[in-house]
């Protein structure tokens, strides 16, 4: 164990322990939410557990802390400047997009197998559920491309304008066209990332102001739910009345996120002191090193496990003792599978990116090309998340764009290859200029 501890401490030297821990916790809570969100009914269908127990919606306020992930991701965007800017863009593009390639490819195979064995309905589910979470990568890539703009639009008055615009989009969503609401997919998550670019200064805010901010923003979110058209849940569900606060995000999620940010800043010193103890930090660091692979792949394994429950006819009543035992067993198996698979999946994505880079042509090295590649990858991932990959050679319109799953997979592979090749070229130039 001492050898493992030494290796982990050496590998994580210089990292901000609080930032890594909170980002890992945000992803872990998403997985925890998904482990509870499904219930198999007696007729073999699958429903959201909230549909059977809508009174459980307050749990979504505990499990939904992705605003903190984007806050801390924004803190890293300030480094995308100067002579290393192009390499920063390209490196993030490769690291974020490459892990999605094998997931999308395997989901295509899973959907085809489900279509041949079970039928069209099962194929649609198998082609959507495992890849739904890549929206997260798509949004992240858009924010990386917009990093300079986020840095400039992060002051107090800018944040106030962000909130007004987000509220305006909500009003247009409700009163004009619900599709307009999807603008908040970038605006809400972008707000948190923009605030994150000022994280160092935010950590100097007086505790009394942070307490006040937590109360004001949380109260604002509750007020919006009471007087507005919003669901009281922070996920998408029909179990409680109101428009979804997650798909797309709303002013409610924005205000809840701001309250979470104030609370995190208030607790930062306490968390830092706790994580200074290596006995606590080492397991956190080990999980954090696998968190992205676990996050991306857990839905595919859950999909297979839930299909197994349906096939075996195991359908206990929602929230009964047998239901809890079933979900504990399934979650344990799923987490064990993705935990042990994560290092191999990481090597697979890195190896795939390297191979794609080796067969790709070289492109110009400027940041303009890097941003173009980021946007192309982001749009592709958002289309995959929205429409899935069932019927992989069938064209359709998604996000007002033509989309075919296999073509999207091929396009993403091309982008990863170009970014990998270009980042190698940038590294070579950096070494020759003495930048490393």
C-alpha positions in Angstrom: 0.0 0.0 0.0 2.9 2.3 0.8 4.1 2.0 -2.8 0.7 2.9 -4.2 0.5 5.9 -1.9 3.9 7.1 -3.0 3.0 6.7 -6.7 -0.3 8.6 -6.2 1.3 11.4 -4.3 4.1 11.8 -6.9 1.6 11.7 -9.8 -0.7 14.3 -8.1 2.0 16.6 -6.8 1.1 20.2 -7.6 -2.6 19.6 -8.2 -5.3 21.5 -6.4 -6.8 18.8 -4.2 -10.1 20.5 -3.6 -10.7 21.1 -7.3 -10.0 17.5 -8.2 -12.1 16.2 -5.3 -15.1 18.4 -6.2 -15.0 17.5 -9.9 -14.8 13.8 -9.1 -17.7 14.2 -6.6 -19.9 15.9 -9.2 -19.4 13.0 -11.6 -19.9 10.4 -8.8 -23.2 12.0 -7.8 -24.4 11.8 -11.4 -23.7 8.1 -11.4 -25.4 7.7 -8.0 -28.5 9.5 -9.4 -28.6 7.2 -12.4 -28.3 4.2 -10.2 -31.6 5.2 -8.5 -33.4 6.6 -11.5 -34.7 3.4 -13.1 -37.5 1.0 -12.0 -38.5 -2.1 -13.9 -42.3 -2.5 -13.9 -44.3 -5.8 -13.8 -45.0 -5.5 -17.5 -41.3 -5.4 -18.4 -41.1 -1.7 -19.1 -38.7 0.8 -17.5 -39.8 4.0 -15.8 -38.1 6.8 -14.0 -38.3 6.1 -10.3 -39.6 9.7 -9.8 -42.7 8.6 -11.8 -43.4 6.1 -9.1 -42.3 8.3 -6.2 -42.5 12.0 -7.2 -42.0 13.0 -3.5 -38.3 12.1 -3.9 -37.6 15.1 -6.1 -35.7 17.0 -3.3 -33.0 14.3 -3.8 -32.2 15.9 -7.1 -31.1 19.1 -5.3 -28.4 17.0 -3.5 -27.2 15.0 -6.5 -27.1 17.7 -9.1 -23.8 19.6 -8.5 -22.5 19.7 -12.1 -22.5 23.5 -11.8 -19.5 23.1 -9.6 -17.8 20.9 -12.2 -18.1 23.6 -14.8 -17.0 26.3 -12.3 -13.8 24.4 -11.8 -13.4 23.6 -15.5 -13.6 27.3 -16.1 -10.7 27.9 -13.7 -8.5 25.9 -16.1 -9.6 27.9 -19.1 -7.6 31.0 -18.0 -4.5 29.0 -19.0 -5.5 29.0 -22.7 -3.5 32.1 -23.6 -0.1 33.2 -24.8 2.2 31.1 -26.9 0.8 27.8 -25.7 -2.8 28.7 -26.6 -3.1 26.4 -29.7 -1.6 23.5 -27.9 -4.0 24.0 -25.0 -7.0 23.9 -27.3 -5.8 20.9 -29.2 -4.9 19.0 -26.1 -8.3 19.5 -24.6 -10.0 18.5 -27.8 -8.1 15.2 -28.0 -8.5 14.4 -24.3 -12.3 15.2 -24.3 -13.3 13.7 -27.7 -11.1 10.6 -28.0 -12.8 8.7 -25.0 -16.2 9.2 -26.8 -15.1 7.3 -29.9 -15.0 3.7 -28.6 -18.2 4.4 -26.5 -20.1 5.6 -29.6 -18.7 2.7 -31.7 -19.7 0.0 -29.2 -23.1 1.6 -28.7 -23.7 1.3 -32.5 -22.9 -2.4 -32.3 -25.2 -2.8 -29.2 -28.1 -1.0 -31.0 -27.6 -3.3 -34.1 -27.6 -6.4 -31.9 -30.7 -5.2 -30.0 -32.5 -4.6 -33.3 -31.7 -8.1 -34.5 -32.5 -9.9 -31.3 -35.2 -8.0 -29.6 -36.7 -5.4 -31.8 -36.9 -1.7 -32.9 -38.0 -0.3 -29.5 -35.1 -2.0 -27.6 -32.7 -0.9 -30.4 -33.7 2.8 -29.9 -33.1 2.6 -26.2 -29.8 0.8 -26.7 -28.7 3.4 -29.2 -29.6 6.4 -27.0 -29.1 5.7 -23.3 -25.3 4.8 -23.4 -24.4 8.0 -25.3 -26.8 10.5 -23.8 -24.1 11.8 -21.5 -21.7 13.0 -24.3 -23.7 16.2 -24.2 -21.4 17.1 -21.3 -18.4 16.8 -23.6 -20.0 18.7 -26.4 -20.8 21.7 -24.1 -17.4 21.5 -22.5 -15.8 21.8 -26.0 -17.9 24.8 -26.9 -16.7 26.5 -23.7 -13.1 25.7 -24.4 -13.5 27.3 -27.8 -15.0 30.3 -26.2 -12.4 30.6 -23.4 -11.2 34.1 -24.2 -14.8 35.4 -24.3 -15.6 33.7 -21.0 -12.6 35.3 -19.4 -13.7 38.8 -20.5 -17.4 38.2 -19.5 -16.9 37.1 -15.9 -17.2 40.3 -13.8 -20.1 41.0 -11.4 -22.0 43.1 -14.0 -21.4 40.5 -16.6 -22.8 37.8 -14.4 -25.9 40.0 -13.8 -26.3 40.3 -17.6 -25.9 36.5 -18.0 -28.8 36.0 -15.6 -31.0 38.4 -17.4 -30.3 36.8 -20.7 -30.9 33.3 -19.3 -34.3 34.5 -17.9 -35.1 36.0 -21.2 -34.4 32.7 -23.0 -36.7 31.0 -20.5 -39.5 33.5 -21.3 -39.1 32.9 -25.0 -39.0 29.2 -24.5 -42.4 29.3 -22.7 -44.2 32.0 -24.7 -42.7 31.7 -28.2 -41.0 28.4 -29.1 -39.6 25.7 -26.7 -36.6 25.2 -29.0 -35.3 28.6 -28.1 -34.7 27.3 -24.6 -31.8 25.2 -25.9 -29.7 28.4 -26.1 -29.5 28.1 -22.3 -27.5 24.8 -22.7 -24.5 27.0 -23.5 -25.5 30.1 -21.5 -26.1 28.4 -18.2 -23.1 26.1 -18.2 -21.1 28.9 -19.7 -22.1 31.2 -16.8 -20.5 28.8 -14.3 -17.3 28.4 -16.4 -17.0 32.2 -16.8 -17.3 32.6 -13.0 -14.6 29.9 -12.7 -12.1 32.0 -14.6 -12.1 34.3 -11.5 -11.9 31.5 -8.9 -8.7 32.8 -7.3 -10.3 36.2 -6.6 -13.6 34.6 -5.5 -11.8 32.7 -2.8 -11.0 36.0 -1.1 -14.7 36.9 -0.6 -15.7 37.4 3.0 -17.5 34.4 4.6 -20.5 36.6 5.6 -21.0 37.6 1.9 -20.8 34.0 0.9 -23.5 33.0 3.5 -25.7 35.8 2.2 -25.1 34.8 -1.4 -26.0 31.2 -0.6 -29.3 32.3 1.0 -30.2 34.8 -1.7 -29.5 32.6 -4.7 -31.2 29.5 -3.2 -34.2 31.7 -2.2 -34.3 33.1 -5.7 -34.4 29.6 -7.2 -37.3 28.6 -4.9 -39.2 31.8 -5.7 -38.8 31.1 -9.4 -40.3 27.7 -8.9 -43.2 28.9 -6.8 -44.2 31.8 -9.2 -42.9 30.5 -12.5 -43.5 27.5 -14.8 -40.5 25.5 -13.5 -40.4 22.0 -12.2 -39.2 21.7 -8.6 -36.8 18.9 -9.7 -33.3 19.6 -11.1 -33.6 16.8 -13.6 -35.9 16.1 -16.5 -39.0 14.3 -15.3 -42.8 14.2 -15.9 -43.4 13.1 -12.4 -43.7 16.7 -11.1 -45.4 19.6 -12.9 -43.3 22.2 -14.7 -40.7 22.6 -17.4 -37.4 20.8 -17.2 -34.6 22.6 -15.4 -31.9 20.4 -17.0 -32.8 19.7 -20.6 -32.4 22.5 -21.3 -31.2 24.3 -18.2 -33.1 27.3 -16.8 -32.7 30.3 -14.5 -33.6 27.9 -11.6 -30.5 25.8 -12.3 -28.4 28.9 -12.8 -29.5 30.3 -9.3 -29.0 26.9 -7.6 -25.6 26.7 -9.2 -24.7 30.1 -7.9 -25.8 29.1 -4.4 -23.7 25.9 -4.7 -20.7 28.1 -5.7 -21.1 30.3 -2.7 -21.3 27.3 -0.4 -18.2 25.7 -1.9 -16.2 28.9 -1.5 -17.4 29.1 2.1 -16.2 25.5 2.8 -13.0 25.7 0.7 -10.6 26.1 3.5 -12.2 23.3 5.5 -12.0 21.0 2.5 -8.4 22.0 1.8 -7.4 21.1 5.4 -9.2 17.8 5.2 -7.6 16.8 1.9 -4.1 17.8 3.1 -4.3 14.5 4.9 -2.8 11.9 2.5 -5.0 9.1 3.8 -8.0 11.0 2.6 -6.5 12.4 -0.6 -5.0 9.2 -2.0 -8.4 7.3 -2.5 -9.9 10.6 -3.8 -7.0 11.0 -6.3 -7.3 7.4 -7.4 -11.0 7.8 -8.1 -10.4 11.2 -9.8 -7.9 9.6 -12.1 -10.6 7.2 -13.4 -13.7 9.5 -13.0 -14.1 10.5 -16.6 -14.0 7.0 -18.0 -16.4 5.8 -15.2 -18.8 8.7 -16.0 -18.8 8.1 -19.7 -19.2 4.3 -19.6 -21.4 3.7 -16.7 -24.7 4.2 -18.6 -23.7 1.6 -21.2 -23.1 -1.0 -18.4 -26.3 0.1 -16.7 -28.2 -0.4 -19.9 -27.0 -4.0 -20.2 -27.7 -4.6 -16.5 -31.3 -3.2 -16.8 -31.9 -5.4 -19.9 -30.8 -8.3 -17.8 -33.3 -7.4 -15.0 -36.1 -7.2 -17.7 -35.0 -10.6 -19.1 -35.0 -12.2 -15.7 -38.4 -10.7 -14.8 -37.0 -9.1 -11.7 -39.4 -6.2 -11.0 -39.8 -5.3 -7.3 -42.1 -2.4 -6.4 -40.4 1.0 -6.4 -38.6 1.8 -3.1 -39.5 -1.5 -1.5 -36.8 -3.4 0.4 -36.3 -5.8 -2.6 -36.0 -2.7 -4.9 -33.2 -1.2 -2.8 -31.4 -4.6 -2.7 -31.8 -4.9 -6.5 -30.4 -1.4 -7.1 -27.6 -1.9 -4.6 -26.5 -5.1 -6.3 -26.8 -3.7 -9.8 -24.9 -0.5 -8.8 -22.1 -2.5 -7.2 -21.7 -4.7 -10.3 -21.8 -1.7 -12.7 -19.3 0.3 -10.6 -17.0 -2.7 -10.3 -17.0 -3.3 -14.0 -16.3 0.3 -15.0 -13.8 0.8 -12.2 -11.6 -2.1 -13.4 -12.2 -1.3 -17.0 -11.4 2.4 -16.7 -7.5 2.2 -17.0 -7.8 0.0 -20.1 -10.4 2.3 -21.6 -8.2 5.3 -21.0 -5.3 3.5 -22.7 -7.6 2.6 -25.6 -8.7 6.1 -26.2 -5.2 7.5 -26.0 -3.9 4.8 -28.3 -6.8 5.4 -30.7 -6.1 9.1 -30.7 -2.4 8.4 -31.4 -3.2 6.1 -34.3 -5.7 8.5 -35.8 -3.1 11.2 -35.5 -0.5 9.1 -37.3 -2.7 8.6 -40.4 -4.0 12.2 -40.5 -2.6 15.1 -42.6 -1.0 18.1 -40.9 -3.1 21.3 -40.6 -2.0 24.9 -39.9 -1.1 25.4 -36.2 -3.1 28.6 -35.4 -5.8 28.9 -32.8 -8.4 29.5 -35.5 -8.1 26.0 -36.8 -8.2 24.6 -33.2 -11.4 26.5 -32.5 -13.0 25.2 -35.8 -12.1 21.6 -34.8 -13.5 22.2 -31.3 -16.9 23.4 -32.6 -17.1 20.6 -35.2 -16.5 18.0 -32.4 -18.9 19.7 -30.1 -21.8 19.8 -32.6 -21.2 16.2 -33.5 -21.3 15.1 -29.8 -24.4 17.1 -29.2 -26.1 15.5 -32.2 -25.1 12.0 -30.9 -26.4 12.8 -27.4 -29.7 14.2 -28.8 -30.5 11.5 -31.4 -28.4 8.5 -30.4 -26.9 6.0 -32.8 -29.7 3.6 -33.5 -30.3 3.1 -37.2 -26.7 4.1 -37.9 -27.0 4.7 -41.6 -30.3 6.5 -41.5 -30.1 10.3 -42.0 -32.2 12.7 -40.0 -32.2 16.3 -38.9 -30.8 17.1 -35.4 -30.2 20.5 -34.0 -31.3 21.9 -37.4 -28.4 20.0 -39.0 -28.2 16.8 -41.1 -27.1 13.9 -39.0 -26.2 10.2 -39.7 -24.7 8.3 -36.7 -22.0 6.5 -38.7 -21.1 9.7 -40.5 -20.9 11.5 -37.1 -18.6 8.8 -35.7 -16.4 9.1 -38.8 -16.3 12.9 -38.5 -15.4 12.8 -34.9 -12.6 10.4 -35.6 -11.3 12.7 -38.3 -11.3 15.7 -36.0 -9.5 13.7 -33.2 -6.9 12.6 -35.7 -6.3 16.2 -37.0 -6.1 17.6 -33.5 -3.7 14.9 -32.4 -1.4 15.4 -35.4 -1.6 19.2 -35.0 -0.9 19.1 -31.3 2.3 17.0 -32.0 3.4 19.7 -34.5 2.7 22.4 -31.9 4.8 20.6 -29.3 7.6 20.2 -31.8 7.5 24.0 -32.5 7.4 24.8 -28.8 10.5 22.7 -28.1 12.4 24.4 -30.9 11.3 27.8 -29.5 12.4 26.9 -26.0 8.8 27.0 -24.7 9.0 23.8 -22.8 
